[in-house]
Amino acid sequence: MGLEAGRSKRAFAGGPRVDDMHAGIPSDLSANSRHGGRRLDEHHRCRDVAKEHDMVGSIGIATRREFLATGLGVVGIGCGLPQFLVRSALAGPNEPAGGSVLVVLQLGGGNDGLSSVVPLRNDDYRRLRRSTRIDERDALKVSDEAGLHPNLTGFRDLLDARSLAIVRSVGYPNPNLSHFHSMDIWHTADPKGRRAGAGWLGRAVDSLGGEEPNPALSVAIGSGAAPLAVEGERHRGLCFQQPEGFRFNGGRGERIRESAYRALQQNGGELAENDALQYVTRTSVAANASSERVRELASKHLGKSEYPATPLGKSLETVGALIAGGLETRIYYVVHGGFDTHAGQRGRHDRLMQQMSEAVVAFQRDLTAQGNVDRVLTMAFSEFGRRAQENGSGGTDHGTAGPMFLIGPCVKPGLHGPAPNLADLDKGNLKFSIDFRQVYAAILERHLAMQARPVLGGDYAAFDCLA
C-alpha cells in the first residue's frame, strides 16, 4: 500500500517522518499509535511553539529544541493524544476487560482456496490441477464434496469441537486482481479502496470508543505498518512487531531520551506551561506508558501456553498474553504472509497451512485455559483466491473468490455457502456467491453487538454463520 509522493518532510525535529507516521512505521520504536485525527499543520505548530522556550534544569536538557529532538524521538506514535495511555501512566494497571474480542488473521498474498478447502469427487478439479492438486485420499474430509488441506489437522479438530465455520465462495463484484487495491477493498469494505478513507475496523472502533481517542482498542501485531483496516477517524490503534520491541531503543541520545521520559513522568504537570508543551508532554508520557503497559502484560503472561516458534505463533501468543492481562483491546490484527504462490506452490502452501493450523490451535487452547475462549472470534481472510487452473510453473496466479475461516465457540460450525463451480468460471476465475461485507455485517452485529450499516456504509444482510 503505497504512500503519496512528497511526504518525506519531517513532522518535528528528531521525530518520525510524516510518511512514517502515516505508514505506521516509527523512527525510534517498533510501535505506532496514529495521530488521533490532528492535522499535520498542528504537528508543526506544536514543534515551533515548544522549541522557542528553554527547559533548563527540569529534566537536564538544555533547550526545548533538544527535548523535541531527543525526548520525542522515543514516541514512535506520531503526535497523538492517547488519553487512555495518559490515564494509564497516572493510574496504573487497568481492570480486566470483559467485552467481545475480534482477532483478524490476514492471509497475505492471495490464499489458494481450492487447496485450502479441497473439492472432492470433482473431475473439473482434477483436470485443472495437476502439480498443485491435493489428492482426494489425503484431504481431511468435511463432507462428501469437500475436505480440508491435509496439514489443517488442527482445523479438523476445531470443526469436531464445533468451533470452525468455513464460508466458501466469498468475494465482491467486479473483482480486482491487484494485491494492493483488492486488499484496500477488503480493508475499507468499499470498492474505492484507499480513497474511501478510514478502514472498516477503524470505523468500528470509532463507534465502540467514546470521544476520547483510545489507542488500546485496536492492536496490530507482527508488521511494521498499521493496516489500513484499523485506521479510524478518531481512534488510531497501536502497532508493533513484538512487545519487547515496543520500548526505548539503544543508540545515541538514549540516556537523554530516558531521562526526558522519566522527568516527564515525575514532573508532567509542572512542565505544562502552555498548550503546546502540555500537548508534547502528554504525548510523550502516553507513548511510553503504552510501551511499559504492553511489555508488563507480555512479561507476565507470555510463555504460559505452548505456541509454535513461527512468526504467526509468536504474534498469536502476544495476542493471547494481552487478552489474559486484561488489556481492553477489542480488535487484534495479525498477518500470515507468503501466499502469492505463482511457482512451486505445493511446498510453500503446505508449510503455510501447517503454520496456520498449529498457531491457531495453540491460540484456542490458550484462550480456553484462560477462560476467555467464549469472548474471542478469529476471522481469517485473504485479499483474493487463485485462478482455477494452475500455471506452467507449478503454481497459480491471482484469482478472485475464496474461503473465509471463522474460529471460536460463537460460530455455526461447518461449511457455509455454495461450493465453487469449476464448470462455470468467469474468464478462468471462480465466481463469488457471498459478499465479504455480509460476513463483516455478521461479525459487527452478532459478535461486536453494533450496527453494521454505519460501519460498512451500506445495507448488507448479515450472513448466517454465527450463533
C-alpha positions in Angstrom: 0.0 0.0 0.0 1.9 2.9 -1.3 2.4 6.3 0.1 1.7 9.6 -1.6 4.8 11.2 -3.2 6.4 14.1 -1.5 5.7 13.0 2.1 9.3 12.7 3.3 9.2 16.0 5.2 9.8 15.6 8.9 6.9 16.4 11.2 9.2 17.6 14.0 12.9 17.6 14.8 14.3 14.2 15.6 10.8 12.6 15.3 9.4 10.3 12.7 8.9 11.5 9.1 5.4 12.4 8.1 5.2 9.5 5.7 6.4 7.2 8.6 3.6 8.4 10.8 1.1 7.8 8.1 2.5 4.3 7.3 2.7 3.4 10.9 6.5 2.9 10.8 8.1 4.6 13.8 11.5 6.1 13.7 12.6 5.0 17.2 10.1 2.4 18.4 8.7 -0.6 16.7 5.3 0.8 17.6 2.6 3.1 16.2 -0.4 4.9 17.5 -1.8 7.2 14.9 -2.0 10.9 15.4 -5.6 10.8 16.6 -7.0 12.9 13.8 -4.9 16.0 14.3 -4.0 18.0 11.2 -0.3 17.9 10.2 0.0 21.7 10.5 -0.9 21.3 14.2 2.1 19.0 14.5 4.3 21.7 13.0 2.8 24.3 15.3 3.4 22.1 18.3 7.1 21.9 17.3 7.5 25.5 16.5 5.9 26.9 19.7 7.5 24.4 22.0 11.1 24.7 20.8 11.0 28.5 21.3 11.4 28.0 25.1 14.2 26.5 27.2 13.7 23.7 29.6 16.8 24.4 31.7 17.0 22.3 34.9 13.7 20.5 34.8 14.9 17.4 33.0 18.6 18.0 32.4 18.1 19.1 28.8 19.4 22.5 27.7 16.5 23.5 25.4 13.1 22.5 24.3 14.7 22.1 20.9 16.9 19.4 22.4 13.9 17.9 24.2 11.9 17.6 21.0 15.0 16.2 19.2 15.5 13.5 21.9 12.5 13.1 24.1 10.0 12.9 21.2 12.4 10.5 19.4 11.1 7.8 21.7 7.5 8.4 20.9 7.1 6.5 17.7 3.4 7.1 17.6 3.3 10.5 15.9 2.0 13.4 17.9 -1.3 12.0 19.1 -3.1 12.5 22.4 -4.0 8.9 23.5 -5.8 9.9 26.7 -6.2 6.3 27.8 -2.5 5.9 28.0 -2.0 9.2 29.8 -4.5 7.9 32.4 -2.7 4.6 32.5 0.6 6.4 33.3 -1.1 8.1 36.2 -3.5 5.4 37.4 -1.6 2.2 36.9 -2.9 -1.1 35.5 -6.5 -1.3 34.3 -9.2 -3.7 35.4 -9.5 -6.7 33.1 -11.9 -6.1 30.2 -14.9 -8.4 29.6 -16.2 -7.4 26.2 -16.1 -9.5 23.0 -12.9 -9.6 21.1 -12.2 -9.9 17.3 -8.9 -11.3 16.1 -8.3 -10.7 12.4 -5.9 -13.0 10.6 -4.8 -11.7 7.2 -3.5 -14.4 4.8 -1.4 -12.0 2.8 -0.7 -12.7 -0.9 -3.8 -14.5 -2.1 -4.6 -17.8 -0.5 -5.5 -20.7 -2.9 -8.9 -21.6 -1.7 -9.0 -24.8 -3.8 -6.0 -26.1 -1.9 -7.4 -25.0 1.5 -10.9 -26.3 1.1 -10.4 -29.1 -1.4 -13.1 -30.2 -3.9 -13.8 -34.0 -3.7 -15.0 -36.2 -6.4 -14.7 -33.4 -8.9 -13.5 -34.1 -12.4 -13.0 -30.5 -13.2 -10.7 -30.0 -10.3 -8.6 -33.0 -11.4 -8.5 -31.6 -14.9 -7.5 -28.0 -13.9 -4.9 -29.0 -11.3 -2.0 -31.4 -11.7 1.1 -30.5 -9.7 -0.8 -28.3 -7.3 -3.7 -30.8 -6.8 -4.4 -32.2 -3.3 -5.2 -35.9 -3.7 -8.6 -36.8 -2.5 -7.2 -39.6 -0.3 -5.1 -37.0 1.5 -7.7 -34.4 2.1 -9.4 -34.2 5.6 -13.0 -35.0 4.8 -15.5 -32.4 5.9 -18.4 -33.5 3.6 -19.0 -35.7 0.6 -18.0 -32.8 -1.6 -15.2 -31.0 0.4 -12.2 -31.7 2.5 -9.6 -29.6 4.3 -5.9 -29.4 3.3 -4.1 -32.4 4.9 -2.0 -30.0 7.0 -5.1 -28.4 8.6 -5.4 -31.2 11.1 -5.9 -28.6 13.9 -8.8 -27.1 11.9 -10.3 -30.5 11.5 -10.2 -30.8 15.3 -11.8 -27.4 15.7 -14.6 -28.5 13.4 -15.1 -31.6 15.5 -15.3 -29.2 18.5 -17.9 -27.1 16.8 -15.6 -24.1 16.7 -14.9 -23.7 13.0 -17.1 -22.2 10.3 -15.9 -22.3 6.7 -17.6 -19.7 4.4 -16.9 -20.6 0.8 -17.0 -18.6 -2.5 -16.5 -15.3 -0.8 -15.6 -12.2 -2.9 -17.1 -9.0 -4.2 -18.5 -7.6 -7.5 -16.1 -6.5 -10.3 -13.0 -8.2 -8.6 -9.6 -6.5 -8.8 -6.6 -8.7 -9.2 -4.1 -6.2 -7.8 -2.8 -7.2 -4.3 -2.8 -3.6 -3.2 -6.2 -2.5 -4.5 -8.0 -5.7 -3.6 -6.6 -5.6 -0.1 -7.7 -2.0 0.3 -11.2 -3.0 -0.8 -11.2 -5.7 1.9 -9.7 -3.2 4.4 -12.2 -0.5 3.8 -15.2 -2.5 2.8 -15.5 -0.1 -0.2 -14.7 -0.6 -3.9 -12.9 2.8 -3.8 -10.3 1.2 -1.6 -7.9 3.6 0.0 -9.8 6.6 -1.4 -12.6 5.6 0.9 -10.7 6.9 3.9 -10.9 5.0 7.2 -10.8 1.2 7.4 -13.8 -0.8 8.4 -12.3 -1.8 11.7 -11.2 1.7 12.4 -14.8 2.9 11.9 -15.9 0.1 14.2 -13.5 1.3 16.9 -14.7 4.9 16.4 -18.2 3.6 17.2 -17.1 1.4 20.1 -15.0 4.1 21.8 -16.0 7.4 23.2 -15.0 10.9 22.2 -11.6 10.4 23.8 -9.1 8.6 21.5 -8.2 5.2 23.0 -5.4 3.6 21.0 -5.7 0.4 23.1 -9.0 -0.5 21.5 -7.1 -2.0 18.5 -3.7 -3.5 18.3 -1.8 -4.7 15.2 1.0 -7.2 15.9 3.8 -8.5 13.7 4.1 -5.9 11.0 5.9 -2.6 10.8 2.9 -0.7 9.5 -0.6 -0.5 10.9 -3.0 -2.0 8.4 -5.5 0.4 6.7 -8.3 -1.7 8.1 -7.7 -0.4 11.7 -7.3 3.3 10.8 -10.2 5.2 12.2 -11.2 8.9 12.1 -10.8 9.5 15.8 -9.2 6.3 17.2 -5.8 5.1 15.9 -4.5 1.8 17.2 -1.2 0.6 18.5 1.1 -1.3 16.1 4.3 -3.1 17.0 6.4 -6.1 15.9 6.7 -7.8 19.3 6.3 -6.4 22.8 10.0 -6.5 23.6 10.5 -4.0 20.7 7.9 -1.6 22.0 10.3 0.4 24.1 13.2 2.8 24.3 15.8 1.7 21.8 19.6 1.9 22.2 21.8 4.3 20.3 23.0 7.9 20.5 20.9 10.0 22.8 19.5 7.0 24.7 20.4 8.4 28.1 18.9 11.8 27.3 15.7 10.3 26.0 15.4 8.1 29.0 15.9 11.0 31.4 13.4 13.1 29.4 10.8 10.4 29.8 11.4 9.8 33.5 11.2 13.5 34.2 8.0 13.8 32.2 6.5 11.1 34.4 7.6 12.9 37.5 7.0 16.5 36.5 4.4 16.4 33.8 2.1 18.9 35.5 5.0 21.4 36.1 6.2 21.2 32.6 2.9 22.0 31.0 3.4 25.8 30.8 1.3 26.2 27.7 -1.0 24.2 25.5 1.7 23.2 23.0 4.1 22.0 25.7 1.3 20.3 27.5 0.5 18.5 24.3 4.1 17.4 23.9 4.3 16.3 27.5 1.2 14.2 27.5 2.1 12.7 24.1 5.5 11.6 25.4 4.1 10.2 28.7 1.2 8.4 26.8 3.5 6.8 24.2 5.9 5.5 26.7 3.2 4.4 29.1 1.8 2.3 26.4 5.2 0.8 25.9 5.5 -0.1 29.5 1.9 -1.4 29.8 2.3 -3.8 26.8 5.7 -5.1 28.0 4.3 -5.5 31.5 1.4 -7.6 30.4 3.6 -9.6 27.9 6.2 -10.4 30.6 3.5 -11.6 33.0 1.7 -13.9 30.5 4.0 -14.9 27.7 5.3 -18.4 28.0 2.4 -19.8 30.0 1.0 -21.6 27.0 2.8 -23.6 24.3 2.9 -22.0 20.9 4.9 -22.9 17.7 8.1 -20.9 17.2 6.9 -19.3 14.0 6.1 -15.6 13.3 2.4 -16.3 13.4 2.8 -18.4 16.5 4.6 -15.5 18.2 2.1 -13.0 17.1 -0.9 -15.0 18.4 1.0 -15.7 21.6 1.3 -12.0 22.2 -2.4 -11.5 21.5 -3.2 -14.3 24.0 -1.0 -12.7 26.6 -2.6 -9.2 26.2 -6.1 -10.8 26.4 -5.0 -12.7 29.5 -3.6 -9.5 31.0 -6.9 -7.6 30.7 -6.0 -5.0 28.1 -9.3 -3.6 26.9 -8.5 -4.2 23.2 -11.5 -5.2 21.2 -9.7 -5.8 17.9 -6.4 -7.5 17.2 -4.8 -7.8 13.8 -2.1 -10.2 12.8 -0.7 -11.2 9.4 0.4 -14.5 8.0 2.1 -13.8 4.7 3.6 -15.7 1.8 0.6 -16.8 -0.1 1.5 -15.4 -3.5 2.3 -18.8 -4.9 3.0 -18.2 -8.6 5.6 -21.0 -8.7 6.4 -24.1 -6.6 3.1 -23.8 -4.7 2.8 -27.2 -3.1 5.8 -27.0 -0.8 5.2 -23.4 0.3 1.5 -23.6 0.6 1.7 -26.8 2.5 4.0 -25.1 5.1 1.7 -22.1 5.4 -1.3 -24.3 6.1 0.6 -26.2 8.8 1.8 -23.0 10.4 -1.7 -21.5 10.4 -3.2 -24.7 11.8 -0.7 -25.1 14.6 -0.7 -21.4 15.6 -4.5 -21.0 15.7 -5.0 -24.3 17.6 -2.4 -23.2 20.2 -4.2 -19.8 20.5 -7.6 -21.5 21.0 -6.0 -23.8 23.6 -4.5 -20.8 25.4 -7.9 -18.9 25.4 -9.6 -22.0 26.8 -7.1 -22.2 29.7 -7.6 -18.5 30.4 -11.4 -18.8 30.4 -11.6 -16.3 27.6 -12.4 -18.5 24.7 -16.1 -17.6 24.6 -15.2 -13.9 24.2 -13.0 -14.3 21.2 -13.8 -14.8 17.5 -11.0 -15.2 15.0 -11.6 -14.4 11.3 -9.1 -15.5 8.6 -9.3 -13.9 5.1 -7.2 -13.3 2.0 -7.4 -10.4 -0.5 -8.3 -12.9 -3.2 -8.0 -16.5 -4.2 -6.1 -18.1 -7.1 -7.1 -18.9 -10.6 -8.9 -22.2 -11.1 -6.3 -23.6 -13.5 -2.7 -23.9 -12.4 0.1 -22.2 -14.5 3.1 -23.8 -16.1 5.4 -23.1 -13.1 3.8 -25.4 -10.6 1.8 -22.5 -9.1 -1.4 -20.5 -9.5 -2.0 -16.9 -10.5 -4.1 -14.2 -9.0 -7.8 -15.1 -8.8 -11.0 -13.9 -7.2 -13.3 -15.7 -4.8 -12.1 -17.9 -1.9 -13.0 -19.1 1.6 -13.0 -17.4 4.9 -12.5 -19.1 8.2 -14.3 -18.2 11.4 -13.0 -19.7 14.6 -14.5 -19.8 18.1 -17.4 -21.2 20.1 -19.7 -18.5 18.8 -19.7 -19.8 15.2 -22.3 -22.0 13.5 -19.9 -24.8 12.6 -19.4 -26.5 9.3 -19.5 -25.5 5.6 -21.4 -22.4 4.6 -22.1 -21.1 1.1 -22.1 -23.0 -2.2 -19.0 -24.9 -3.4 -17.0 -23.2 -6.1 -18.4 -24.2 -9.5 -15.4 -25.2 -11.6 -17.6 -25.8 -14.6 -18.9 -22.2 -14.6 -15.9 -19.8 -14.5 -15.6 -16.1 -15.2 -12.6 -15.8 -17.6 -10.9 -18.6 -15.8 -11.8 -17.3 -12.3 -14.2 -18.5 -9.7 -17.4 -16.7 -9.3 -18.3 -15.3 -5.9 -21.5 -16.1 -4.2 -21.1 -14.4 -0.8 -20.2 -10.8 -0.5 -17.4 -10.5 2.2 -19.3 -7.5 3.6 -22.1 -9.9 4.6 -19.6 -11.7 6.8 -18.4 -8.4 8.2 -22.0 -7.5 8.9 -22.5 -10.7 10.9 -19.4 -10.1 12.9 -20.3 -6.5 13.7 -23.9 -7.2 14.6 -23.7 -10.6 16.3 -20.2 -10.6 17.8 -19.4 -6.9 18.5 -23.0 -6.0 19.1 -23.1 -2.9 17.0 -24.9 -1.7 13.9 -23.3 -2.7 10.7 -24.6 -0.1 8.3 -22.7 3.0 9.7 -19.5 0.9 9.6 -20.0 -0.6 6.2 -21.6 2.4 4.5 -24.5 0.3 3.1 -27.0 -2.4 3.8 -25.5 -5.9 3.7 -27.6 -8.7 5.1 -25.6 -10.4 7.8 -24.5 -13.9 6.6 -25.8 -16.6 8.9 -22.5 -18.1 10.1 -22.5 -17.0 13.8 -24.7 -18.4 16.6 
